[in-house]
Amino acid sequence: MNMPRRVRVSSHFLDRARDGVAECGLMVALFMMYYITRGVAAGKEAVAFGHAREVMHVEQKLGLFREIALQTTFLTEPAFVRLLNFVYAYTHMAVLIIFAVWVFTMHPDRYREIRNTFLAILGTGLAIYILFPLAPPRLFPYTGFVDTLQMYSGINYDQQSIAMLYNPFAAMPSLHVGFALFTGIGVIAIGRRKIHWVIGILYPLLMATAVVGTANHYILDVIVGSMITIVAYLIVPRLTRKVVARRTAARLAASPAVG
């Protein structure tokens, strides 16, 4: 006997709701892992500052050490600096959540590969944070860096209420940029309309400008974060589709023949 349409719709909605709750729980659990990296970084201040000097030295050798010059230019336009502060501090998580909800609800067939790509980026970033603690540029004011979040927005990452949930030595890679590029590529790949191209290109560029302009990341952090995202997109969706195809084939092979 065929199931009534209303019952089928209701069952589908409940299944999607359960999937949504499960995905939210997974994401919360994974992001809590980020906070664990603060405990791992405790006591590694000397190592993190040493790594920072090495990164600046490498950038100088490569001709990439342009952060102070960029900040000096940006600081002549306080309104632009406040915009960069806002982008860095408030759009990072909000855009990720909006993108995840959009894919989950509007493009569920693409959600698994997008989710797995995100997990690959997050996992790689957390591993590097643990293995390579790196002090951000804002902790080197004597070299000319300016903590614009504290200067213009009154945000002090070193105050106790924030410091408990914040790893001050998680500069390499820039997951702000990595996730912005992850969102941008995903929006373009799935949406394919002109507005999606505009959002997908402009938002990662704006975030890259923000993380450097606020002295929270080095240019090398931006490059590494972007490379991690690009490699993840090149590998993970393809692997995900292969796994899904194999599971589907195995399920069909195990199903009893009809007729």
C-alpha positions in Angstrom: 0.0 0.0 0.0 1.3 3.4 -1.0 1.9 5.9 1.8 -0.3 9.0 1.6 1.5 12.1 0.2 1.0 14.1 3.4 2.6 11.4 5.5 5.5 11.1 3.0 6.1 14.9 3.2 5.9 14.9 7.0 8.3 11.9 7.2 10.7 13.6 4.9 10.6 16.8 6.9 11.2 15.0 10.1 14.2 13.1 8.6 15.7 16.4 7.4 15.1 18.0 10.8 16.9 15.1 12.5 19.7 15.4 10.0 19.9 19.1 10.7 20.1 18.7 14.4 22.8 16.0 14.0 24.9 18.3 11.7 24.6 21.2 14.2 25.8 18.9 17.0 28.7 17.7 14.9 29.8 21.3 14.0 29.6 22.4 17.6 31.7 19.5 18.8 34.3 20.1 16.1 34.5 23.8 16.8 35.0 23.0 20.5 38.2 21.3 19.4 39.5 24.7 18.4 39.3 25.8 22.0 41.3 22.8 23.0 44.2 24.2 21.0 44.4 27.1 23.5 45.3 24.6 26.2 47.9 23.0 23.9 49.4 26.4 23.2 49.7 27.3 26.9 53.3 27.7 27.8 54.5 28.0 24.2 54.8 31.8 24.1 58.6 31.7 23.4 58.1 29.1 20.6 55.2 31.1 19.0 57.2 34.3 19.0 60.2 32.6 17.6 58.1 31.2 14.8 56.7 34.6 14.1 60.2 36.0 13.7 61.0 33.1 11.3 57.8 33.9 9.3 58.7 37.6 9.0 62.2 36.6 7.9 60.9 34.2 5.2 58.5 36.9 4.0 61.3 39.4 3.7 63.3 36.9 1.7 60.3 36.3 -0.6 59.4 40.0 -0.9 56.1 39.4 0.9 56.6 41.4 4.0 54.2 44.2 3.1 51.9 44.1 6.1 53.1 47.2 7.8 53.0 49.2 4.6 49.5 48.1 3.9 48.4 48.9 7.5 50.0 52.4 7.2 47.9 53.0 4.1 44.7 51.7 5.6 45.1 53.7 8.8 44.7 56.9 6.8 41.1 55.9 6.3 39.6 55.2 9.7 36.2 54.2 8.2 37.8 51.6 6.1 39.7 50.2 9.1 36.4 49.9 11.0 35.0 48.0 8.1 37.9 45.6 8.2 37.5 45.2 11.9 33.8 44.3 11.4 34.6 41.9 8.6 37.2 40.1 10.7 35.4 40.0 14.0 31.7 39.4 13.0 31.4 37.9 9.5 33.6 34.9 9.9 31.2 32.6 11.7 28.0 34.3 10.4 28.8 33.7 6.7 29.8 30.1 7.4 26.5 29.4 9.1 24.5 31.1 6.4 26.4 29.2 3.7 25.9 25.9 5.5 22.2 26.4 6.0 21.8 27.5 2.3 23.5 24.3 1.0 21.7 22.0 3.5 18.3 23.4 2.7 18.5 24.4 -1.0 21.1 22.0 -2.3 21.1 18.9 -0.1 22.6 16.8 -2.8 25.8 18.8 -2.5 25.8 19.1 1.3 27.9 16.0 2.1 30.8 16.9 -0.1 30.7 20.5 1.1 30.6 19.4 4.7 33.5 17.0 4.2 35.6 19.7 2.5 35.0 22.0 5.5 36.1 19.2 7.9 39.3 18.7 5.9 40.1 22.4 6.1 39.3 22.6 9.8 41.2 19.5 10.7 44.3 20.6 8.7 44.2 24.0 10.3 43.9 22.6 13.9 46.8 20.3 13.3 49.0 23.1 12.1 48.0 25.3 15.1 49.1 22.6 17.4 52.4 21.8 15.6 53.3 25.3 14.6 52.1 27.9 17.2 52.6 31.4 15.7 52.2 34.8 17.4 50.2 37.2 15.2 51.6 40.5 13.9 49.5 42.5 16.4 51.7 41.2 19.2 54.7 43.0 17.7 53.8 46.7 18.1 57.4 47.7 18.4 58.0 46.7 14.8 55.2 49.0 13.6 52.1 46.7 13.7 48.8 48.2 15.0 46.1 46.2 16.8 43.2 47.9 15.0 40.5 45.9 16.8 41.6 47.3 20.1 42.3 50.8 18.8 39.1 51.3 17.0 36.6 48.8 18.3 37.7 48.3 21.8 38.1 44.5 21.3 40.9 43.1 23.4 41.6 39.4 22.7 43.9 39.3 25.8 41.2 40.2 28.3 40.2 37.3 30.5 36.6 36.8 29.2 37.8 36.4 25.7 41.2 34.8 26.3 39.6 31.7 27.9 38.2 30.8 24.5 40.8 32.2 22.3 44.1 30.7 21.1 46.5 33.7 20.7 49.0 31.7 18.7 46.7 30.4 16.0 47.9 32.6 13.2 49.1 30.0 10.7 47.1 29.2 8.7 44.5 32.0 8.4 41.3 30.0 8.7 39.4 33.3 8.4 40.7 33.4 4.9 40.5 29.7 4.4 36.8 29.5 5.3 36.0 32.7 3.4 37.5 31.1 0.3 35.8 27.8 1.1 32.5 29.8 1.1 33.3 31.7 -2.0 34.3 28.7 -4.1 31.2 26.8 -2.8 28.8 29.7 -3.7 30.2 29.9 -7.2 30.3 26.1 -7.8 26.7 25.6 -6.6 25.0 28.9 -7.5 26.7 29.7 -10.8 24.7 33.0 -11.2 26.4 36.4 -11.6 25.6 37.4 -8.0 27.2 34.2 -6.8 30.4 35.0 -8.7 30.4 38.5 -7.2 30.0 37.2 -3.7 32.4 34.3 -4.2 35.2 36.6 -5.4 34.7 39.7 -3.3 34.2 38.2 0.1 37.4 36.2 0.3 39.4 39.2 -1.0 37.8 41.4 1.6 38.6 38.9 4.4 42.2 38.6 3.2 42.5 42.4 3.3 40.8 42.3 6.8 43.1 39.8 8.4 46.2 41.6 7.2 44.8 45.1 7.8 43.9 44.3 11.4 47.4 42.8 12.1 45.9 39.4 13.0 47.7 37.4 10.2 50.7 37.6 8.0 50.5 37.4 4.3 52.0 34.0 4.4 49.1 32.9 6.7 46.7 34.0 4.0 48.6 32.1 1.3 48.7 28.9 3.3 45.0 29.1 4.4 44.1 29.6 0.7 46.2 26.7 -0.4 44.6 24.3 2.1 41.2 25.3 0.9 42.0 24.9 -2.8 43.6 21.5 -2.2 40.6 20.3 -0.1 38.2 21.3 -2.9 40.3 19.5 -5.5 40.4 16.3 -3.5 37.5 15.9 -1.0 34.4 16.3 -3.2 35.8 13.8 -5.7 36.5 11.3 -2.9 33.1 11.9 -1.4 31.3 11.2 -4.6 33.3 8.0 -5.1 32.5 6.7 -1.6 28.8 7.5 -2.1 28.7 5.8 -5.4 30.4 2.7 -4.0 27.9 2.6 -1.0 25.0 3.0 -3.3 26.2 0.2 -5.6 26.8 -2.1 -2.6 23.3 -1.3 -1.3 21.7 -2.1 -4.6 23.7 -5.3 -4.9 22.6 -6.4 -1.5 18.9 -5.6 -2.2 16.7 -8.6 -3.1 15.7 -8.8 -6.7 12.1 -7.7 -7.4 10.0 -9.8 -9.8 
